[in-house]
Amino acid sequence: METVRRNKASTEIRTIRILQLMKWLSPAEDTGGKIRSFRIGKALSSFALVDAAGFIFPGEEPDGKEDHLSHYHRLYTLPMLRGARSVRQALTSFAGGLSLRTSRFFPGAFGSFVDRILRETAYDAIHVEELPLMASLKSVSFDIPVIFSSHNVESELSFRLFRRRNSLFKLLADIEYGRTAQEERNAVGRAHACLAVSERDRHALLRLSHGNVSPVHVLPNCAHDRFRPSPSETPGKGLLTVGAFGWYPNRDGLLWFTEKVLPLIKKQNPSATVRVAGSGIELPLRKKLEQQGIDVHPDVPDVLPFLQEARLLFVPLRIGGGTRIKIVEAWAAGLPVVSTSLGAEGLPYRSGIDVLVADDAASFAAEIHRLLEDDGLYRKLRSEGLKKSQDLRWSGMDALLAEIYRNVLKNGKVMYL
């Protein structure tokens, strides 16, 4: 897609250029945040030339040939700070009034990094994935349109997260909530358009900003087109959970399931098997899970085969925000889901029809038992999930994003042909 800049003297036709900022420019697509960021980047590339910038861990330089990065024109990587220097910079940002979550991504250093990129190349828009990076745009000209892509309502998520951690985090919960809420108000005020993952998150952002913001659009989490049910008509076997278990809410939920729910399941279904597949499964966690007879698959390159082989996906989240890509992917793979209400939060589900929902250990175990024993219920959930997933494909987001950018760039005096 091309644009035209018009003035009295001349007409210039050229390609739209977008700089997409993300926390992790990783050679692995192994977390929900990365999946959403890269899939949005793919959609943007359907109508623009897109460069990407983000942090990498030392020794993790991507080459751009990875499938999830191949649509980018250019990659700009910034090694993540480590050791005493990283602690010092994060504390400096926190002392300056920023939240801990934002301080962890060194807005000063990342801001200087972005400034260098902007001095090299002129962009028609900057697309920012997740709240922490919005604090890095202080020196960016207001003439460059900014689209803020919110993956969670961070103020809600931070408060929930801090209240569940140790005593120090509990003491900081109110401070973190206040600072993150202010950062969200600043972000939606700075942006020319905002993206939220659900109607719930959209309304939460509007409430935080008292409605005095640029348009907030819903761009839901989706599944890749390749996510399809197994060709086999035979129901799969076993219980499955997937995720990035370096993320505390995922790890907390898995340990709750292992300690509180699994013993109840074993009483009614002694032969039930449990598989855990994902990233961030460190050795102590792996040993703990294996001691309970759980089959552990760390750092899997693709979760689709696991979804296609299982009887059900369980999502035992007790802390969270946004929406769970894993549930949408399970729907697309024809896999029924048992989740906590928080795990399914923000998704357009109907309890008992699209997802079985339970919050206490006994009810969660009972719903899993029902789904293991009742083939009719299995087929019903499978069918309804597949219907839900039809409108939740990343490829279907191209037109929505193109229209959002059409309006933003038109208001910024950049017109599509």
C-alpha positions, 0 to 999 in steps of 0.5 A: 500500500502506498501513500501520497503527501500533498502540498501546493508545490508537489506530490510525492508517492512512497511506501508507508514506513512503520517502526514497531517497538516491542519488549523482546525481539526474540529468535523464539516465539515462545510467549503470548506477548511475543506472539501478539507482537509478531503477529501484529507486525505481520499484519502491518507488513500487509500494507506497509514496510515495517522495521522492528526494534526491541531488547534481546538477551546477550547471545540471542541475536536473531538473523531475521530469517525466522518465520515469525520475523521474516516479514520485517524489513529491518531489525534493531536489537538492543542487548538487555542490561544485566547485573549491577548496571541494570539494577542501578538504572531500574532503581533510578527510573523507579526513584524518578516516579516510574512503575517497577514494571516500566523501570525494568525496561530502562526507558532512558536507554531504550529512548536513546536507542529509539532516537538513534533509529529515528535519526537514521530513518523517517517513519510515518508512524511508531507502533508501540507494543505494551505499556513499558515502552511508551515511557521511552518516547519523551523526546519523539516529535508529536508530529509522528503518529503513535499507535499504542498496543495494550496487551493488558490493563497493566494497572490492574495486572500489576496490582493483582500480581503484587498483592500475591507476592511477598511482603515487600511486593504487597507494600508496594502494590498501591504505589505500583498501581498508582504509577502504572495507572498514571502511565496508562493515562499518559500513554492513551493521551500520547497515542493517536490510536490505541489497541486493546485485546478485549471490550473489557480492556477497552472500557478499562482504558477509557475509564482510566483516562476519563474518556479523554483519549484518541480512539481505542479499538479492540484487536483481539488475540487470535490463532495462527491460520495453521492451527487446526484440529487433528485429522483423527476423529478419535478424542485425544488423551490426557490433560494439557497445559501450555504457557511461558512458565517464567511468567509468575502468574503461569507458574503460580497457577500450575503449582496450585493445580499440582498441589490442590487440584491434581490429587482430587483428579487422581482420586476419580481418574487414577489413570489420567495423565498430565502434560506441561509444554512451554517455555521458562520451565527451570530445573527446580520446577521441572523436578517438582512436576516430574515428582508428581508424575507430570510429563514435562516438555520444556522449550517446545518449538510448537505447541500445536502437536500437543494441542492436537493430541490432548483431551483437554486444555486446563488453564489454572490462572489465578492472576492475570490480565488481557486475554489468553492466546492459549485458549483461542489456539485450543479452540482453533485446534478443536481442544476443549478448555477448562479454565478459571474465570480469570483465565478466560477473562476478556474472551467472548466465551459462554460458560458451559458452552465454549469453556468449562469454568471453575475457580476453587480446586474441588470444582476445577477437578470436577469439571475436568472429571466431567470432560474426561468421562462425557464424550458428548460434552467433549464434542459439544465444547470442541464444536463450539470452540471451533466456531468461536475460532473462525473469527479469531485468526491473525490473518483476519486482522489485516483489514482492521489494522489497515483501516485504523492506520488509514484514519490515523495517517489521514488525520496526520495529513498522510493519505492512502492512494 
